[in-house]
Amino acid sequence: MSTPTSPGSGAPTDDLGRALRLVSFAMLSGVVLIAAVTVFTVGDEPGSLADALGSIAMSVALLAAAFLVPGRVIRPWPAGSAPDPVKASGQLRSAAFLSLVFAELPALVGLAGSFARGVWLPVAIGALFSVVGLLLVAPTATRMREWLARLESAGAHTGL
């Protein structure tokens, strides 16, 4: 029988979470680098109010998706299911990756908008939203245990 474990117990979700946190740190570093390079290379014009509002609207929509994705990917297993740690860790990994990707997308959309319009404001706004989003959706140990508990909430044991 397997249940979510306490911090520091060396649970498989802790190992998975550590690996995913490295990915989230790399994505965060990439967002900062993309924004810095774009701001200094695209031009001196910041952009218009429409550029700013478009970037904000797109960023809010993408961050909302980043927070909603885990709820769609992680579904409770039926009580009669056999333990399958590979499938369970795959669901947790998928939820984390999709959430991180949606959190990173505002910077990438802003990058495209900045190059298309020749202004730096869209990438700056997108990067700001992406940094905040990546910090908020990062797969912490607590979040991984909550997701595992959600998988096992119907009485099934995942094997993790």
C-alpha positions in Angstrom: 0.0 0.0 0.0 1.3 3.4 -0.9 0.2 6.8 0.3 1.6 10.3 0.0 4.5 10.7 2.3 5.9 13.4 4.4 8.8 15.7 3.3 12.2 14.2 3.6 11.1 10.6 3.5 12.6 10.0 0.0 9.3 9.3 -1.7 9.3 8.8 -5.4 7.2 12.0 -5.8 10.1 13.9 -4.1 12.6 12.5 -6.7 10.2 13.3 -9.5 9.6 16.8 -8.1 13.3 17.5 -7.8 13.8 16.7 -11.4 10.9 18.8 -12.5 12.1 21.7 -10.4 15.3 21.6 -12.3 13.3 21.8 -15.6 11.3 24.8 -14.2 14.5 26.6 -13.2 15.9 26.1 -16.7 12.6 27.4 -18.2 12.7 30.4 -15.8 16.3 31.1 -16.8 15.4 30.9 -20.5 12.5 33.3 -20.1 14.8 35.9 -18.5 17.5 35.4 -21.2 14.9 35.7 -24.0 13.5 38.9 -22.5 16.9 40.5 -22.0 18.2 39.7 -25.4 14.9 40.8 -27.1 14.6 44.1 -25.2 18.2 45.0 -26.1 18.0 44.0 -29.8 14.5 44.7 -31.0 14.6 48.5 -30.8 14.2 51.6 -28.7 10.4 51.9 -29.0 8.4 50.5 -26.1 5.2 50.0 -28.0 1.6 51.2 -27.8 -1.2 50.8 -25.3 -2.7 48.2 -27.6 0.6 46.2 -27.5 0.5 46.3 -23.7 -3.1 45.3 -23.4 -2.8 42.5 -25.9 0.2 41.1 -24.1 -1.6 41.3 -20.7 -4.8 39.7 -22.0 -2.8 36.8 -23.7 -0.6 36.4 -20.6 -3.6 36.2 -18.3 -5.3 33.6 -20.5 -2.2 31.4 -20.7 -1.5 31.6 -17.0 -5.1 30.6 -16.3 -4.5 27.5 -18.5 -1.3 26.8 -16.5 -3.3 26.6 -13.3 -6.2 24.7 -14.8 -4.2 22.0 -16.7 -3.3 19.8 -13.6 -7.0 19.4 -12.8 -7.7 18.1 -16.3 -4.7 15.8 -16.4 -4.8 14.3 -12.9 -8.0 12.4 -12.5 -8.7 10.0 -9.5 -8.1 6.4 -10.3 -10.9 3.9 -9.8 -10.8 2.0 -6.5 -10.2 -1.4 -8.2 -7.2 -0.3 -10.2 -4.0 -2.1 -9.8 -1.0 -0.1 -8.6 1.0 1.3 -11.6 3.8 3.6 -10.5 4.9 4.2 -14.1 1.5 5.4 -15.2 1.1 7.5 -12.0 4.4 9.2 -12.3 3.6 9.8 -16.0 0.4 11.6 -15.1 2.2 13.7 -12.5 5.0 14.5 -15.0 2.5 15.4 -17.8 0.6 17.7 -15.5 3.8 19.5 -14.4 5.2 19.8 -17.9 2.0 21.1 -19.4 1.6 23.6 -16.5 5.1 24.8 -16.9 4.7 25.1 -20.7 1.6 27.2 -20.4 3.3 29.4 -17.8 6.3 30.0 -20.2 4.1 30.8 -23.2 3.4 34.4 -22.4 7.1 35.2 -22.9 7.2 33.3 -26.2 4.1 35.0 -27.4 5.5 38.3 -26.3 8.7 37.5 -28.2 6.8 37.0 -31.4 4.8 40.2 -30.8 7.9 42.2 -30.2 9.6 41.0 -33.3 6.5 41.4 -35.4 5.9 45.0 -34.2 9.5 46.0 -33.6 8.9 47.0 -30.0 10.1 45.6 -26.7 7.0 46.0 -24.5 5.2 42.7 -25.4 8.2 40.6 -24.5 8.8 42.5 -21.3 5.2 42.0 -20.2 5.1 38.4 -21.3 8.3 37.6 -19.5 7.1 39.3 -16.3 3.9 37.1 -16.4 6.0 34.0 -17.2 8.4 34.5 -14.4 5.5 34.9 -11.9 3.6 32.0 -13.5 6.7 29.7 -13.4 7.3 30.5 -9.8 3.6 29.9 -8.9 3.2 26.6 -10.8 6.6 25.1 -10.0 6.3 21.4 -8.9 7.1 21.8 -5.3 7.2 18.7 -3.0 3.9 19.8 -1.4 2.2 20.2 -4.8 3.5 16.8 -6.0 2.0 15.1 -2.8 -1.3 16.9 -3.4 -1.4 15.7 -6.9 -0.6 12.1 -5.8 -3.3 12.4 -3.2 -5.8 13.5 -5.9 -4.8 10.4 -8.0 -5.5 8.2 -5.0 -8.6 10.0 -3.7 -11.0 7.4 -5.1 -9.3 4.7 -3.1 -6.9 3.3 -5.7 -3.2 3.0 -4.9 -0.8 4.2 -7.5 2.3 2.4 -6.2 4.2 5.6 -5.5 
